């Protein structure tokens, strides 16, 4: 009897322990879908309805449990204090020049949103052009884009609330500082492009969504419009649409001489796109002779990104017949491919960006994920390599063809973003802004290493930590990755990494297949039926760190966001014993239904679709939601998402958490060895990440690091 009571007492204690780690079990429904003859249960389908009271109550319960857990962590307050200290430094955006003035953003350190300033001379005291902090009391309204008219008279700016991708565009008179009555609504995935006459701008938008579907409804049939100042949006001119291709989207740009409108046509998140052009009349709209856009290419067989245009010459960055990228010159009057001329040939390094400034072409490359920049004449003749401050990441080099100056930024894992002014004629770079931070970069070091993946592919990783660490396997380490959509993961300064290193940890980033680090072939090798390569690369990176005594499984955490959240979820299912903690953020977790929400259909170019039998098989094999196993011991996991994420809808994380908690509860109560807490941290009035106010950034990332530190048993003083 006493033994029975003891067993019952232990069971009750375990139950209470489990309840402190996770909320009550989530209600299961009976939804079952059949994919190509395979039945797949989806018991938490009801969590896809973000408007239901039951879903709202579920979110509230999850957050209450997570808040209680995080509040109990001794690391939480010291981590947030340190995060705030290291986040509190001046942050500058790369300047640009328009209408005889320079414009750049600046955040004094802890402002909720960065402020746009303008100056006549770089040595002048700046004047505020737009302060987003005045648009809301809590800083959750952010600018999504700022575009100055060529005469410098007007500023078109987009704003979004609570992190949503939906934008509303407005116009400010920079002379008076007051907004005009013009308001443009239902804009998404678009900026504004002023006509040279300053009378209006091009933009792309969707039809207004159905009531209640703004954050989840699919986005199809984007249209390109022209808005003339002083008129209602309802009277805006429809410039281009395709009623037969619901996936087509459009981005407008105008040549520096104002003669031609270029229309970038996209139909997914991959590299491949189409390109159209049309002549403009007297630097404005309508087009000359009211002609329709003329196709340059609509084959969607490669990337075609406009670099610049002058007269009838258009420079285009492409990977057509050049997987690492090249720049071609196209005569718009005879634009057949047979007439295209290569001006900057393909190199061993990957061409990631290009611009036309000061009569020159700037080609930005990656060499083993580190930046190199080469300057060419308009005919392609090599002039010089731009001298960068070190091994890291560089960006910028924007401007107009008749401007003899440009700006670029440089950063590394231990170097906050520095801004340089560059003289195109002389090649001289002059430091414009260098932030002062509490992070002592000279106390830390970074190295690049190469990991051998499962199939023999070499993958670059960047490792940063305090100088003098011992390689004895005891170092708390965070491994970060992305691996998708041709996005290159390069060494950049992250406050999260700086705080973690200051705490005594190692921070590692890895450049996985699926990204753009080594060109089109590298990207393609991590897509669709080859997506498992990405996970193999990440697992190999973790194993290399362990084998080389940087860390050990109990001391290794993994983190990634969006496609990187998918990465963490998939790898966690495949190799849970390899990690001591995991934090997937705003991840794509349901690989069978991702294409049914907002812009998810556009990711089919990278992921494939469950609508196709072979792609369903591949997706089902790694989908984080569908590969959680009962009986496995998962490390402590905190899934982070936001209630206004209308890019990767939070239902992905909701359903994943519900399934993980069910498996974790089974493991915690059914066997010894302790699956750690499975928590959901659901931010309110926030989205996919863009525009997040400073206070929320500090809270979110502070909690992330506190959770990981606790799981890896790292004390924070």
C-alpha positions in Angstrom: 0.0 0.0 0.0 2.8 2.4 0.9 4.6 1.5 -2.3 1.4 2.2 -4.3 1.0 5.5 -2.6 4.6 6.4 -3.3 4.2 5.5 -7.0 1.0 7.6 -7.1 2.8 10.5 -5.4 5.6 10.3 -7.9 3.1 10.2 -10.8 1.3 13.3 -9.5 4.5 15.1 -8.9 5.6 14.3 -12.5 2.2 15.5 -13.7 2.5 18.8 -11.9 6.0 19.2 -13.2 4.8 18.6 -16.7 2.0 21.1 -16.4 4.4 23.8 -15.4 6.3 23.1 -18.6 3.3 23.0 -21.0 -0.3 23.9 -21.0 -3.2 21.5 -21.0 -3.4 19.2 -24.1 -4.7 21.0 -27.2 -8.1 19.8 -28.4 -7.8 17.3 -31.3 -10.1 17.4 -34.3 -10.8 14.6 -36.7 -9.6 16.2 -39.9 -7.9 13.8 -42.3 -6.7 14.7 -45.8 -5.7 12.3 -48.6 -2.7 13.1 -50.7 -2.0 10.9 -53.6 -3.5 7.9 -51.8 -1.8 8.7 -48.4 -4.1 9.7 -45.5 -2.7 12.5 -43.4 -4.3 13.5 -40.1 -4.5 17.2 -39.3 -6.1 17.2 -35.8 -5.2 20.9 -35.1 -6.6 22.3 -38.3 -8.9 24.5 -36.2 -5.9 26.6 -35.1 -5.6 27.9 -38.6 -8.6 30.2 -37.8 -6.9 33.2 -36.2 -10.3 34.9 -35.7 -11.9 32.2 -33.6 -12.4 32.7 -29.9 -11.0 29.2 -29.2 -7.7 30.0 -31.0 -7.4 33.3 -29.1 -8.0 31.4 -25.8 -5.3 28.9 -26.8 -2.8 31.6 -27.6 -3.6 33.2 -24.2 -3.0 30.0 -22.4 0.2 29.2 -24.2 1.6 32.6 -23.5 0.6 32.4 -19.8 2.6 29.2 -19.4 5.6 30.5 -21.3 5.6 33.8 -19.4 5.6 31.9 -16.1 8.4 29.7 -17.2 10.5 32.6 -18.5 9.9 34.7 -15.4 11.3 31.9 -13.3 14.7 31.9 -15.1 17.6 33.5 -13.2 19.2 34.3 -16.6 16.2 36.4 -17.8 16.8 39.8 -16.2 20.6 39.9 -16.5 20.4 38.8 -20.2 17.8 41.5 -21.0 19.9 44.1 -19.2 23.0 43.1 -21.2 20.9 43.0 -24.4 19.7 46.5 -23.9 23.2 47.7 -23.1 24.7 46.3 -26.3 21.7 47.3 -28.4 22.0 50.9 -27.3 24.2 52.4 -29.9 23.7 54.7 -33.0 22.5 52.8 -36.0 22.8 54.4 -39.5 21.3 53.4 -42.8 23.3 53.7 -46.0 22.7 57.3 -47.4 21.4 58.1 -50.8 21.3 61.4 -52.7 18.2 62.8 -54.5 17.2 66.3 -55.5 20.4 67.9 -54.3 20.2 66.4 -50.7 21.4 63.4 -48.9 19.0 61.1 -47.0 19.8 58.5 -44.4 18.2 56.8 -41.4 19.5 57.0 -37.8 18.4 55.4 -34.6 19.9 57.0 -31.4 20.1 53.6 -29.8 16.8 52.8 -28.2 14.3 54.6 -30.3 11.4 52.3 -31.3 11.9 53.1 -35.0 14.7 54.7 -37.0 14.3 58.3 -38.2 14.8 59.5 -41.8 17.1 62.6 -41.9 18.1 64.9 -44.8 21.1 67.2 -45.2 22.4 69.5 -47.9 26.0 68.7 -47.1 27.3 65.7 -45.3 28.8 68.1 -42.7 25.5 69.9 -42.0 23.3 69.3 -39.0 20.5 66.9 -40.2 16.9 67.8 -40.5 14.1 65.3 -39.8 12.3 64.2 -43.0 10.2 61.5 -41.3 10.0 60.3 -37.8 7.9 57.0 -37.6 8.0 57.2 -33.8 5.3 59.9 -34.0 2.9 57.5 -35.9 2.0 55.4 -32.9 2.5 55.5 -29.1 3.9 52.0 -28.9 6.2 52.1 -31.9 4.3 49.3 -33.7 3.7 51.4 -36.8 6.8 51.3 -39.0 7.9 52.6 -42.4 8.2 49.9 -45.1 9.9 52.2 -47.6 10.9 55.8 -48.4 11.3 57.2 -51.9 12.2 60.8 -52.6 11.0 62.4 -55.9 13.9 63.4 -58.2 13.4 67.1 -57.6 13.6 66.4 -53.8 10.2 68.0 -53.2 8.2 65.0 -52.1 8.7 61.9 -50.0 6.5 58.8 -50.7 6.6 56.5 -47.7 4.9 53.2 -46.8 3.8 52.3 -43.4 2.6 49.1 -41.8 1.0 48.4 -38.5 1.9 45.5 -36.1 4.4 44.0 -38.5 1.9 43.2 -41.2 3.1 42.9 -44.9 0.1 45.2 -45.9 1.3 48.7 -46.5 -0.4 52.1 -46.8 1.5 54.7 -48.8 1.4 58.4 -48.2 3.1 61.5 -49.6 4.9 64.2 -47.6 5.9 67.7 -48.8 9.5 67.9 -47.6 9.4 71.7 -47.7 6.5 72.0 -45.2 6.9 68.7 -43.5 3.1 68.1 -44.0 1.4 65.2 -45.6 -0.7 65.5 -48.8 -4.2 64.0 -48.9 -2.9 61.2 -51.1 -3.3 57.7 -49.5 -2.7 54.4 -51.3 -4.0 51.2 -49.7 -3.7 47.5 -50.1 -0.1 47.6 -51.2 2.1 44.5 -50.6 5.6 43.5 -51.8 6.0 46.8 -53.6 7.7 50.2 -53.3 7.0 53.4 -55.1 8.8 54.7 -58.2 8.5 58.4 -59.0 8.3 59.6 -62.6 11.0 62.2 -63.2 8.4 65.0 -63.6 7.6 64.5 -59.9 3.8 64.4 -60.6 3.2 60.8 -59.5 4.6 57.4 -59.0 4.1 53.7 -59.9 3.3 51.1 -57.4 1.8 47.5 -57.2 -1.2 46.4 -55.2 -3.7 43.6 -54.7 -7.5 43.9 -54.5 -8.8 44.5 -51.0 -9.1 41.1 -49.1 -12.3 39.7 -48.0 -13.4 40.6 -44.5 -11.6 38.6 -41.9 -9.1 37.3 -44.3 -6.5 40.1 -44.4 -3.9 38.1 -42.4 -4.5 34.6 -44.0 -6.1 35.0 -47.4 -4.0 34.1 -50.5 -2.4 37.0 -52.4 -3.0 36.7 -56.2 -3.3 38.9 -59.2 -1.1 41.8 -58.3 -1.5 44.9 -60.6 0.8 47.7 -61.5 -0.7 51.2 -61.2 0.3 54.8 -61.7 -0.9 57.4 -59.1 -1.0 61.1 -60.0 -0.7 63.5 -57.0 -3.8 65.1 -56.0 -6.2 62.4 -57.2 -8.1 59.6 -55.5 -6.6 56.1 -55.6 -9.8 54.9 -57.3 -8.8 56.9 -60.4 -5.2 55.5 -60.6 -4.2 54.3 -64.0 -3.8 50.6 -64.4 -0.5 50.1 -66.2 -0.2 46.4 -66.4 -1.8 43.2 -65.2 -2.1 39.6 -66.4 -5.6 38.1 -65.9 -4.4 34.7 -67.0 -1.4 34.5 -64.6 -2.6 35.0 -61.0 0.9 34.5 -59.7 2.5 37.3 -61.6 3.7 40.3 -59.5 5.4 43.5 -60.7 8.1 45.9 -59.6 8.7 49.2 -61.6 11.9 51.1 -62.1 12.7 54.0 -64.4 16.0 54.7 -66.2 18.1 57.5 -64.8 17.5 59.6 -68.0 13.7 59.2 -67.4 13.1 57.7 -70.9 12.1 54.2 -70.1 10.0 52.3 -67.6 11.3 48.8 -66.7 8.9 46.2 -65.3 10.3 43.3 -63.3 7.9 40.4 -63.4 8.0 37.8 -60.6 5.9 34.7 -60.1 7.3 33.2 -57.0 10.2 33.5 -54.5 12.8 31.9 -56.8 15.5 33.6 -58.9 13.7 33.3 -62.2 11.7 36.3 -63.5 10.5 38.1 -66.6 11.3 41.7 -67.8 9.2 44.2 -69.8 9.8 47.8 -70.8 7.9 50.8 -72.2 9.0 54.3 -73.2 7.8 57.3 -71.1 6.7 60.6 -72.5 8.6 63.7 -71.4 9.7 62.0 -68.1 6.1 61.2 -67.1 3.1 59.0 -67.6 1.3 58.0 -69.9 3.8 56.2 -72.0 4.9 57.6 -75.3 2.2 57.0 -77.9 0.3 55.0 -75.2 2.1 51.8 -76.2 1.8 48.6 -74.1 4.9 47.2 -72.4 7.2 45.3 -74.6 8.6 41.9 -73.4 12.4 41.7 -73.1 12.1 38.2 -71.7 9.1 36.2 -70.3 10.6 32.7 -70.4 11.2 32.7 -66.6 14.2 30.5 -67.2 16.8 32.6 -65.3 17.3 35.7 -63.3 17.1 39.0 -65.1 17.6 42.0 -62.7 18.0 45.5 -64.1 21.2 47.1 -63.1 20.8 50.4 -64.9 19.9 52.0 -68.2 21.0 54.9 -70.3 19.4 55.8 -73.6 18.5 52.5 -75.3 21.1 50.5 -73.4 19.9 48.4 -70.5 22.4 46.5 -68.2 21.0 43.4 -66.7 22.4 41.0 -64.1 21.6 37.4 -65.1 22.6 33.8 -64.5 21.5 32.7 -67.9 24.3 30.5 -69.2 26.3 31.7 -66.2 25.4 30.0 -62.9 27.7 32.3 -60.9 26.2 35.4 -62.7 27.3 37.9 -65.3 26.2 41.4 -66.6 24.9 41.8 -70.1 24.0 44.9 -72.2 20.7 44.9 -74.1 19.8 47.4 -76.8 16.1 48.0 -76.2 15.5 48.7 -79.9 16.7 45.2 -80.8 16.3 43.2 -77.6 16.4 39.6 -79.0 18.7 37.4 -77.0 21.0 36.9 -80.0 21.9 40.6 -79.7 22.7 40.6 -76.0 26.4 41.4 -75.2 28.3 40.2 -72.1 30.0 43.2 -70.5 31.1 41.6 -67.2 31.8 37.9 -67.6 31.1 35.1 -65.2 33.8 34.6 -62.6 34.7 31.9 -60.0 33.1 34.1 -57.4 29.3 34.5 -57.2 27.8 37.7 -58.5 25.2 38.7 -55.9 24.4 42.3 -56.8 25.2 45.1 -59.3 24.6 48.8 -59.8 25.3 51.5 -62.3 26.7 54.7 -60.7 28.9 57.5 -62.0 29.2 56.0 -65.4 30.6 52.8 -63.9 29.2 49.3 -63.1 29.8 48.0 -59.6 29.7 44.2 -59.3 29.3 42.7 -55.8 30.6 39.2 -55.3 30.9 36.5 -52.6 34.0 34.5 -52.2 33.3 31.7 -49.8 30.5 33.8 -48.3 32.6 36.9 -47.8 32.2 40.1 -49.9 34.3 41.4 -52.8 33.4 44.4 -55.0 34.8 45.2 -58.4 34.4 48.4 -60.4 34.0 48.4 -64.2 33.5 50.9 -67.0 30.2 50.9 -68.7 31.6 48.8 -71.5 32.8 46.2 -68.9 36.5 47.1 -68.8 37.8 46.4 -65.3 38.9 49.5 -63.4 39.7 48.4 -59.8 38.7 46.3 -56.8 37.0 48.3 -54.1 39.1 48.0 -50.9 36.9 46.8 -48.1 37.9 47.1 -44.4 38.2 43.3 -43.9 36.5 39.9 -44.3 32.8 40.4 -43.9 29.7 41.6 -45.7 29.3 44.8 -47.8 26.2 46.4 -49.4 25.0 49.6 -50.9 26.8 51.2 -54.0 23.5 52.8 -55.0 23.0 56.0 -56.9 22.4 57.4 -60.3 24.5 57.1 -63.5 25.4 60.8 -63.5 26.4 60.9 -59.8 30.1 60.6 -59.1 29.7 59.4 -55.5 28.1 56.5 -53.7 28.0 54.9 -50.3 28.5 51.4 -49.0 28.2 49.7 -45.6 30.5 47.0 -44.2 30.0 44.6 -41.3 31.3 41.4 -39.8 30.3 39.1 -36.9 32.3 41.4 -34.6 32.0 44.7 -36.5 28.8 46.8 -36.3 27.7 48.4 -39.6 30.2 51.1 -40.8 29.2 53.5 -43.5 31.7 54.7 -46.2 31.5 57.5 -48.8 33.0 56.4 -52.1 34.4 58.6 -54.8 33.7 56.8 -58.1 36.4 58.7 -60.1 39.3 58.2 -57.7 38.2 55.0 -55.9 38.7 56.6 -52.5 36.6 55.4 -49.6 36.1 57.7 -46.6 34.6 56.7 -43.3 31.2 58.5 -42.9 29.8 56.8 -39.8 31.2 54.3 -37.3 29.0 53.4 -34.4 30.3 53.3 -30.9 29.1 50.3 -28.9 29.6 48.7 -25.5 30.8 45.6 -27.4 34.5 45.3 -27.2 35.3 43.8 -30.6 39.0 43.5 -29.9 38.2 40.9 -27.2 36.7 38.5 -29.8 37.8 36.7 -32.9 36.1 35.2 -36.0 37.3 32.4 -38.2 36.0 30.7 -41.3 36.1 26.9 -41.6 34.7 24.4 -44.1 32.5 21.5 -43.1 32.1 18.3 -45.2 28.4 17.5 -45.7 26.9 14.0 -46.1 27.5 13.9 -49.9 31.0 15.4 -49.7 30.0 19.0 -50.4 32.1 21.7 -48.6 30.0 24.1 -46.6 31.5 27.4 -45.1 30.8 28.2 -41.5 31.8 31.3 -39.5 32.7 30.9 -35.8 32.9 33.9 -33.4 33.8 33.9 -29.7 36.0 35.4 -27.0 39.7 35.1 -27.5 41.4 32.3 -25.6 38.6 29.8 -25.3 39.4 26.2 -24.6 38.3 23.6 -27.1 37.2 21.0 -24.6 33.6 20.5 -25.7 32.2 22.6 -22.9 31.3 25.9 -24.7 27.7 26.8 -24.9 27.1 27.4 -28.6 24.4 28.7 -30.9 24.3 27.4 -34.5 22.3 29.6 -36.8 21.2 28.9 -40.4 18.7 29.7 -43.1 19.4 27.8 -46.4 16.8 28.8 -48.9 15.4 31.2 -51.5 18.8 32.1 -52.9 19.5 34.2 -49.8 23.2 34.3 -48.9 24.1 33.8 -45.2 27.2 36.1 -44.8 29.0 37.3 -41.7 27.2 40.3 -40.3 27.0 41.9 -36.9 24.0 40.8 -34.8 23.4 42.1 -31.4 22.0 38.7 -30.5 25.4 37.2 -31.4 27.3 39.9 -29.5 25.3 39.4 -26.4 25.7 35.6 -26.5 29.5 36.0 -27.0 29.7 38.5 -24.2 27.9 35.9 -22.0 30.8 33.5 -22.8 29.2 31.5 -25.7 30.2 30.7 -29.2 28.1 32.0 -32.1 28.2 30.1 -35.4 26.6 30.9 -38.8 26.6 28.4 -41.6 26.1 29.0 -45.4 23.9 26.1 -46.4 22.8 25.0 -49.8 19.5 26.6 -50.9 21.2 30.0 -50.4 23.0 32.1 -53.0 26.5 31.8 -51.7 27.8 29.9 -54.7 25.3 30.8 -57.4 22.4 29.1 -59.2 23.6 25.5 -58.8 24.2 26.0 -55.0 20.6 27.4 -54.7 19.0 24.6 -56.8 20.8 21.9 -54.8 18.8 22.9 -51.8 15.3 23.1 -53.4 12.3 20.8 -53.9 13.4 17.2 -54.1 16.9 18.2 -53.0 15.8 20.1 -49.8 17.2 17.3 -47.6 20.7 18.6 -48.6 20.1 21.7 -46.5 19.3 19.7 -43.4 22.3 17.5 -44.1 24.6 20.6 -44.3 23.2 21.9 -41.0 23.6 18.5 -39.2 27.2 18.2 -40.6 27.9 21.7 -39.2 26.7 20.6 -35.8 28.7 17.4 -35.9 31.9 19.3 -37.0 31.6 21.6 -34.0 31.2 18.7 -31.7 34.1 16.6 -33.3 36.4 19.6 -33.1 35.6 20.2 -29.4 34.0 23.5 -29.7 31.0 22.2 -28.0 29.0 19.1 -27.2 25.3 18.0 -27.8 24.3 19.1 -24.3 25.8 22.5 -25.0 24.6 23.1 -28.5 21.5 25.1 -29.4 20.1 25.7 -32.9 18.2 28.8 -34.1 16.7 30.1 -37.3 13.8 32.1 -38.6 11.2 31.7 -41.3 12.7 29.2 -43.8 15.3 28.9 -41.0 12.5 28.0 -38.6 11.6 25.2 -41.0 15.3 24.2 -40.9 15.4 24.0 -37.1 12.1 22.0 -37.0 13.2 19.5 -39.6 16.6 18.9 -38.1 15.2 18.7 -34.6 13.0 15.8 -35.7 15.8 14.0 -37.5 18.5 14.4 -34.9 17.1 15.5 -31.5 19.9 13.9 -29.6 22.4 16.2 -31.3 21.1 19.4 -29.6 20.7 20.8 -26.1 18.1 23.4 -27.1 16.2 24.7 -30.1 14.4 27.9 -31.0 12.6 28.0 -34.3 11.2 31.4 -35.1 8.2 32.2 -37.4 8.9 28.9 -39.2 7.2 27.2 -42.1 6.2 24.0 -40.2 3.3 22.5 -42.3 4.9 21.7 -45.6 1.6 20.2 -47.0 -0.5 23.3 -46.6 1.9 26.3 -46.7 0.9 27.3 -50.2 -2.7 27.9 -49.1 -2.0 31.1 -47.1 -1.1 34.7 -48.1 2.0 34.6 -50.2 2.9 30.9 -49.4 2.1 29.8 -53.0 5.2 31.8 -54.1 7.4 29.4 -52.1 6.5 26.5 -54.3 9.5 27.5 -56.5 11.8 26.5 -53.6 9.8 23.8 -51.8 7.6 22.2 -54.4 3.9 21.4 -53.7 1.9 18.7 -52.0 -0.3 18.9 -55.1 2.3 16.9 -57.0 2.9 13.3 -56.1 6.7 13.2 -56.1 7.0 16.6 -54.3 4.4 15.5 -51.7 6.6 12.5 -50.9 9.6 14.7 -50.4 7.7 17.3 -48.4 6.0 14.7 -46.2 9.4 13.1 -45.4 10.7 16.2 -43.7 7.8 18.4 -42.8 8.4 19.5 -39.2 4.7 19.1 -38.3 4.4 15.6 -39.7 7.6 14.0 -38.4 7.4 14.6 -34.6 7.9 11.2 -33.0 6.5 10.0 -29.7 9.1 8.2 -27.6 11.9 10.5 -28.7 13.6 12.8 -26.2 13.5 16.3 -27.6 15.6 19.0 -26.1 14.0 22.1 -24.6 12.3 24.0 -27.4 10.7 27.4 -27.6 8.7 28.1 -30.7 8.5 31.8 -31.4 5.9 33.5 -33.7 3.6 36.5 -33.8 -0.1 37.0 -34.1 0.1 39.5 -37.0 2.5 37.4 -39.1 0.8 37.4 -42.5 3.8 36.0 -44.4 4.3 32.8 -42.5 1.0 32.6 -40.8 1.2 31.7 -37.1 -0.9 28.6 -37.6 2.3 26.9 -38.7 3.8 27.3 -35.3 0.5 26.8 -33.4 -0.1 23.3 -34.9 3.6 22.4 -34.5 3.6 23.4 -30.9 0.4 21.4 -30.2 1.9 18.3 -31.8 5.2 18.7 -30.0 3.6 19.2 -26.6 1.6 16.0 -27.1 4.7 14.1 -27.9 6.7 15.7 -25.1 4.0 15.0 -22.5 4.0 11.4 -23.5 7.8 11.3 -23.2 7.9 13.2 -19.9 5.4 10.9 -18.2 6.1 7.7 -20.0 9.9 7.4 -19.6 12.7 8.6 -17.7 14.9 11.2 -19.1 13.1 14.2 -19.5 12.1 15.9 -22.6 12.6 19.6 -21.8 9.8 22.2 -21.9 8.1 22.7 -25.2 6.9 26.3 -25.2 5.2 28.8 -27.5 6.2 32.4 -27.3 3.6 34.3 -29.3 4.2 38.0 -29.7 1.2 40.3 -30.0 0.9 43.3 -32.3 3.9 42.0 -34.3 4.6 40.2 -37.6 7.2 38.4 -39.4 10.0 40.6 -38.1 10.2 43.8 -40.3 9.4 47.0 -38.5 9.5 45.4 -35.0 10.0 48.2 -32.4 13.1 48.2 -30.4 11.4 47.4 -27.1 9.9 44.2 -28.6 13.3 43.3 -30.2 15.0 43.5 -26.8 12.2 41.5 -25.1 12.0 38.8 -27.8 15.7 38.2 -28.3 16.4 38.6 -24.6 14.0 35.8 -23.9 15.5 33.7 -26.7 19.0 33.9 -25.1 17.7 33.5 -21.6 15.9 30.3 -22.6 18.9 28.9 -24.4 21.3 29.9 -21.6 19.0 28.1 -19.1 18.8 25.0 -21.3 22.6 24.9 -21.8 23.2 25.6 -18.1 25.0 28.9 -18.8 25.1 31.2 -15.8 24.8 34.9 -16.5 26.2 37.4 -14.1 
